[in-house]
Every structure is written in structure tokens, then in C-alpha cells.
Amino acid sequence: MQQYLVSFSKIWDDTDFFEVNMEWKALGINVSHEFYTNQYSIGDLSDKLLAVSRFEKDRIEWTEGNNDTKSHSYVHFEVSKYKPQGQILFSVIIDNNRLAPHNKRCEFSNIVEAGSLEVFARRLKKLHSNEDVQIEGIYSIHT
């Protein structure tokens, strides 16, 4: 049975922002990371992922946080068309911006199907609108 690559779970929320636990499980990768975000940012991610999954855009980037020690964390997605057969390259950088020995930085990429990316983007809308507090999705293509 194929396993989802990513899940987002709301840990808690406030009026302006909320904390998310993001888990990635892929070949050789199993990472869990908590970060702060807001409704606008999650909605923006959803819209961008939909645009790539529907081939309206060739490439998008989404970033939450800053890549420096003054920020709580840094999450960066780069998503681009990989092959015309509906394959998309999903690259991820996750950094908790802490100093050694507590630092954690992870960079990886996966080839995913456009259809599963679109389904995940639509599920993000439910996280955005508070209909769901946990979502999962995106299947990896093992090549």
C-alpha cells in the first residue's frame, strides 16, 4: 500500500496564527517539524500548489520563516514541473534555526504525481478554513 509523503496537523491556534506539525516520510527520510504560520500563508501555499498541479505555472516557491537564527524556524518548498507526463519535482528545506548541538536542517526532493498534489492542495484549503485540523497527502513516484 502506498503511503502519503506529508501530513500537516494543527497543534494549536490563536486569532492571528497557528502552529503546525509537519511530517514528511519518504525513501530514507522521516522528519517532523513544528512551525508557526497563518491563514493567509496556508491559503497562498494551497493556491500555488494548485497552479503547479494544474500546469498553470511551471514553478512556485513558498517560504515560512527566515533562514537565520533570529527566526523560530525555516520551511521552504520549491515545486516545479518535472516531466510532461504529469510528474512534479517537490523540493523541501526544513531548518529549526538553532545552534549546535540542537540544530536540525534537512533538504530533500521527491517526484510526485500532479493529481495527488492537487488533492493535497485542496485539503490545505480545509486546514485554511478550519474545517480540518489534520490533513495528509501527496504520493511519491519511485524512480
N, C-alpha and C positions, 0 to 999 in steps of 0.2 A: 504494500500500500504506500502510495506517495505521501510524503509529509510536507506540510507547509514550511516555508522558509522563515516567515516572520510573524510575530504577534505583537500587538500593542495592547496594554492594559492600563486603564486609568487607576492610579494609586489613590489620589485624592484630587479634589478640585476646589477652587475658590471662585470668586466672581470674575476675575480677570485672567486667570491662568490655571493650569493643572499640571500634575506630574504624571508622566507615563513611564511604565516599564516596557522596554522594547527588547524582544528576544529574537535572535537570528540563529537558525540551525541549518547548516549546510555541510557539504562534504568537508570534513576536517575543521569545521567552525561551529562553536556553540558559545555565543556571547549574550549576556544580559546586561542591559544598561538603563539606568533611570535618568530622565532629563525633564526639564520644565518646558512647557510650550503653551500655546493659547489657541482659541478657536480659529482666529484668522490664519495662523501658521498651518494648522492641520487642514483647513479648507484649501489653502494655497497648495499644499502638497497633493491633496486629492485632485485638484484641477490640473496640476502639472502632470501627474501620473496618467490621468485620463487622456490628456493631449498626446502623450507619447504612445500609450497603448492603442489609441485610435489612429496613429500615424499622422496626426495633425502637426506635430513637431518632431524633429529628428533627435533633439537632445534637450534635457532640462537639468537644472541643478536646484537643490533645496538644502538650506543650511539652518540649523538651530543652534544657537550659542556662538561663542567665539573661540578661535583656536589659540587661546592664551591662558595663562594661569589665573587671570582675574575672573574668568567665566567658570561657572559650575561644571559645564560640560560642552562638548562639541560633537554634533552629529551632522554629517554631510552625505547627501545622496547625489550621485550623478547617473542619470538614466538616459540611454541612447539606443537608437535603432541599431541592431547588430547584423541581422540578415533579413532579406526581403520576405522570407517565409514566415514572418511573424515572431521572430526572435528578438529579444531586447536584452542589452547588457545593463545590469544593475550593479553599480559600484558603491561601496559604503566605506566611510571613515567614521570611527567612533573613538572619542578620546575623553577621559574623565578629567583632564587638565590638572592632575595632582602631581606633586613632586614624588620622587623615589623615596621610599620603596612602595608607595601606594598608587603609582601611576599605571594607567591601562590605556593602550592605544591599539586599535585593531583596524586593519584595512583588508578588504576582500571584494571580489566581484563574483557575480553569478549570471548565467544566461537564463532568462526566464521567458515564458510564453506571454504574448501580448494579451491574450484572453484572461489569464489568471491575474495579470497586473491590473486590468480593467476592473475585475471583480473586487480586488483589494482596494482600489481607489474608491469604488462605490461604498465599500464597507467603512472606509475612512470618513465618509460623509456622515455615517451613523454615529461614529465617535465624536465628530464635529458637532452634531446636533444633540448630543447626549441621549440618543436612542439606545446606544450600546456602550458598555464600559470596557469590553474586551472584544477585539477582532483579531482574525488571523487570515493569512492568505499567501499567495504567490507560490507557484510551483517552480522548482528548478528544472532545467533541461540538462541532463548529464551528458556531456560530450567528451 
